[in-house]
Amino acid sequence: MRTIRPLLAAVVAALAFCSALLFSAVPASAHDVAESTAPANGASVAAVPASVSITFNNRPLAIGSGVTVTAGGENWADGPVEIIDNQAVQKLREGAPAGEFTVVWRVVSSDSHPIEGTFTFTAAAGSTTTASGTAGASPAASASSAAVPTAGTAAPGTTGNNEPAADASQPFPWSIVGLAVVAVGLVIYLAVTARKKLAASNDADSDTPAE
């Protein structure tokens, strides 16, 4: 029986190791990614839109979100970021000039991991005031919200957490799966060995003559 106990302990340890590997594979692929922006990255629009937005593969958290929309050395973002379904929407102030705009965004993904990035667009005309008091947007501006090859490059000074929109999912952790398979094989081997040892021990005890 003393021979069996170390084997059983090894089996339990292998099972615990296997479980840890399998569960660690889930967080590795859980980070959200930006799928598209409106306007699209690098797009040219007829006029400055009333708002800009970033679409993610999951709904981001509202806390910790921030978007700046800069042109002419001034930030034209108006108010806090709005989280609508799986979009982060940032309204723009009236009077934004024509020219190139740089959008720098930061949100907290659904797994509480902060992600950030940047994209640009160019407006041929500045924003105008409509009867409702909001910046007008042309059909061309609406059409610019189509999905783009990437949702923007990483913001300066960051490691970059964005992935190409063409493949929103993270690479499957095959190396972890391989380790898990090896661990399962080890568990099976130890279990079979322990069973043989136990059977041999029982046979030896049965062959021992009683005093």
C-alpha positions as CSV (number, residue, x, y, z in Angstrom):
1,M,0.0,0.0,0.0
2,R,3.0,2.3,0.6
3,T,4.0,1.8,-3.0
4,I,0.6,2.9,-4.2
5,R,0.4,6.1,-2.3
6,P,3.2,8.0,-4.2
7,L,1.6,6.9,-7.5
8,L,-1.8,8.2,-6.4
9,A,-0.2,11.5,-5.4
10,A,1.5,11.7,-8.8
11,V,-1.8,11.1,-10.5
12,V,-3.6,13.8,-8.5
13,A,-0.7,16.3,-9.2
14,A,-0.9,15.5,-12.9
15,L,-4.7,16.1,-12.9
16,A,-4.2,19.4,-11.2
17,F,-1.5,20.4,-13.7
18,C,-3.8,19.4,-16.7
19,S,-6.7,21.4,-15.3
20,A,-4.5,24.5,-14.8
21,L,-3.4,24.3,-18.4
22,L,-6.9,23.9,-19.8
23,F,-8.3,26.8,-17.8
24,S,-5.3,29.1,-18.6
25,A,-6.1,28.7,-22.3
26,V,-9.4,30.6,-21.9
27,P,-8.0,34.0,-20.8
28,A,-5.4,33.9,-23.5
29,S,-8.0,34.3,-26.2
30,A,-10.5,36.4,-24.3
31,H,-9.2,39.9,-25.0
32,D,-11.6,42.0,-27.1
33,V,-10.4,43.6,-30.4
34,A,-11.6,46.5,-32.5
35,E,-13.3,45.3,-35.7
36,S,-14.0,48.6,-37.5
37,T,-14.2,52.4,-37.1
38,A,-16.5,55.1,-38.3
39,P,-15.2,56.9,-40.3
40,A,-12.9,54.1,-41.5
41,N,-9.2,54.4,-40.9
42,G,-7.7,56.6,-43.6
43,A,-11.1,57.5,-45.1
44,S,-12.0,60.9,-46.7
45,V,-15.4,62.3,-45.9
46,A,-17.3,65.2,-47.3
47,A,-17.7,66.9,-43.9
48,V,-16.8,66.4,-40.3
49,P,-19.2,63.9,-38.8
50,A,-21.3,64.4,-35.7
51,S,-19.5,61.6,-34.0
52,V,-16.9,58.9,-34.4
53,S,-17.2,55.3,-33.2
54,I,-15.2,52.1,-32.7
55,T,-16.9,48.7,-33.1
56,F,-15.6,45.8,-31.0
57,N,-16.2,42.1,-31.2
58,N,-17.7,42.3,-27.6
59,R,-19.4,45.0,-25.6
60,P,-16.7,47.0,-23.8
61,L,-17.0,48.4,-20.3
62,A,-18.1,52.0,-19.8
63,I,-15.6,52.7,-17.0
64,G,-12.2,53.9,-18.1
65,S,-13.1,54.7,-21.7
66,G,-11.8,57.8,-23.4
67,V,-11.6,59.1,-27.0
68,T,-9.8,62.2,-28.3
69,V,-10.5,63.6,-31.8
70,T,-7.7,66.1,-32.6
71,A,-7.4,68.5,-35.6
72,G,-5.5,71.7,-35.8
73,G,-3.9,71.1,-32.4
74,E,-7.3,71.0,-30.7
75,N,-9.4,68.2,-29.2
76,W,-12.9,68.3,-30.7
77,A,-14.4,65.5,-28.6
78,D,-17.6,66.6,-26.9
79,G,-18.6,64.9,-23.6
80,P,-17.9,61.4,-22.4
81,V,-17.7,58.3,-24.5
82,E,-21.0,56.4,-24.9
83,I,-21.1,52.6,-25.0
84,I,-23.9,51.5,-27.3
85,D,-24.0,47.7,-27.7
86,N,-20.5,46.8,-28.8
87,Q,-19.6,50.3,-30.0
88,A,-17.8,53.2,-28.3
89,V,-19.3,56.4,-29.6
90,Q,-17.7,59.9,-29.2
91,K,-19.6,63.0,-30.2
92,L,-17.8,66.0,-31.7
93,R,-18.2,69.7,-30.9
94,E,-19.6,72.1,-33.5
95,G,-17.2,74.2,-35.6
96,A,-14.6,71.5,-36.2
97,P,-12.5,72.6,-39.2
98,A,-11.8,70.7,-42.4
99,G,-8.6,68.7,-42.6
100,E,-7.1,65.6,-41.1
101,F,-8.4,64.2,-37.8
102,T,-6.5,61.9,-35.4
103,V,-8.6,59.7,-33.2
104,V,-7.0,58.1,-30.1
105,W,-9.2,55.7,-28.2
106,R,-8.9,53.7,-25.0
107,V,-11.6,51.3,-23.6
108,V,-11.7,48.5,-21.1
109,S,-12.7,45.3,-22.8
110,S,-15.3,42.9,-21.5
111,D,-12.6,40.9,-19.7
112,S,-11.5,44.0,-17.8
113,H,-8.3,44.3,-20.0
114,P,-7.6,47.8,-21.2
115,I,-7.1,48.1,-25.0
116,E,-6.2,51.2,-27.0
117,G,-5.4,52.4,-30.5
118,T,-5.7,55.2,-33.0
119,F,-7.0,55.9,-36.5
120,T,-7.2,58.9,-38.8
121,F,-9.7,60.4,-41.4
122,T,-9.8,63.5,-43.5
123,A,-12.8,65.9,-43.8
124,A,-13.2,68.0,-47.0
125,A,-15.4,70.5,-45.1
126,G,-15.9,71.6,-41.5
127,S,-18.9,70.7,-39.4
128,T,-22.1,72.7,-39.9
129,T,-25.0,73.3,-37.5
130,T,-28.3,71.8,-38.3
131,A,-31.8,72.7,-37.0
132,S,-31.4,70.3,-34.1
133,G,-28.1,71.9,-33.1
134,T,-25.9,68.9,-34.0
135,A,-23.1,68.6,-36.5
136,G,-24.4,67.6,-39.9
137,A,-23.1,64.5,-41.6
138,S,-23.3,63.6,-45.3
139,P,-24.1,60.3,-46.9
140,A,-20.5,59.9,-47.8
141,A,-19.6,60.2,-44.1
142,S,-22.1,57.4,-43.3
143,A,-20.7,55.2,-46.0
144,S,-17.2,55.6,-44.5
145,S,-18.1,53.4,-41.6
146,A,-17.4,50.2,-43.6
147,A,-15.1,47.7,-42.0
148,V,-11.4,48.4,-42.7
149,P,-8.4,46.0,-42.9
150,T,-7.3,47.3,-39.4
151,A,-9.1,49.3,-36.8
152,G,-6.0,51.5,-36.4
153,T,-2.5,51.3,-35.2
154,A,-1.4,51.2,-31.6
155,A,-1.2,54.6,-29.8
156,P,2.4,55.9,-29.4
157,G,4.1,54.5,-26.3
158,T,1.9,51.5,-26.1
159,T,2.5,47.8,-26.9
160,G,-0.5,47.7,-29.1
161,N,-3.4,45.4,-28.3
162,N,-5.3,45.6,-31.6
163,E,-5.6,42.7,-34.0
164,P,-6.6,42.8,-37.7
165,A,-10.4,43.0,-38.2
166,A,-10.2,40.3,-40.8
167,D,-9.6,37.8,-38.0
168,A,-11.2,39.2,-34.8
169,S,-10.3,36.0,-32.7
170,Q,-7.0,35.5,-31.1
171,P,-4.8,32.6,-32.3
172,F,-5.8,29.3,-30.8
173,P,-3.3,28.2,-28.1
174,W,-2.3,24.9,-29.7
175,S,0.9,24.7,-27.5
176,I,-1.2,24.7,-24.4
177,V,-3.5,22.1,-25.8
178,G,-0.4,20.0,-26.7
179,L,0.8,20.2,-23.1
180,A,-2.6,19.3,-21.8
181,V,-2.6,16.2,-24.1
182,V,0.8,15.2,-22.7
183,A,-0.5,15.7,-19.1
184,V,-3.6,13.5,-19.8
185,G,-1.3,10.8,-21.2
186,L,0.8,11.0,-18.1
187,V,-2.3,10.6,-15.9
188,I,-3.4,7.6,-17.9
189,Y,0.0,6.0,-17.7
190,L,0.3,6.6,-14.0
191,A,-3.2,5.2,-13.4
192,V,-2.5,2.0,-15.3
193,T,0.9,1.6,-13.5
194,A,-0.8,2.1,-10.2
195,R,-3.5,-0.5,-11.0
196,K,-0.8,-3.0,-12.0
197,K,1.2,-2.4,-8.9
198,L,-2.0,-2.8,-6.8
199,A,-2.9,-6.0,-8.6
200,A,0.6,-7.4,-8.1
201,S,0.6,-6.5,-4.4
202,N,-2.8,-8.2,-3.9
203,D,-1.5,-11.3,-5.7
204,A,1.6,-11.4,-3.5
205,D,-0.5,-11.1,-0.4
206,S,-2.8,-13.9,-1.5
207,D,0.2,-16.2,-2.2
208,T,1.7,-15.7,1.2
209,P,0.9,-18.7,3.4
210,A,-1.0,-17.9,6.6
211,E,0.8,-18.6,9.8
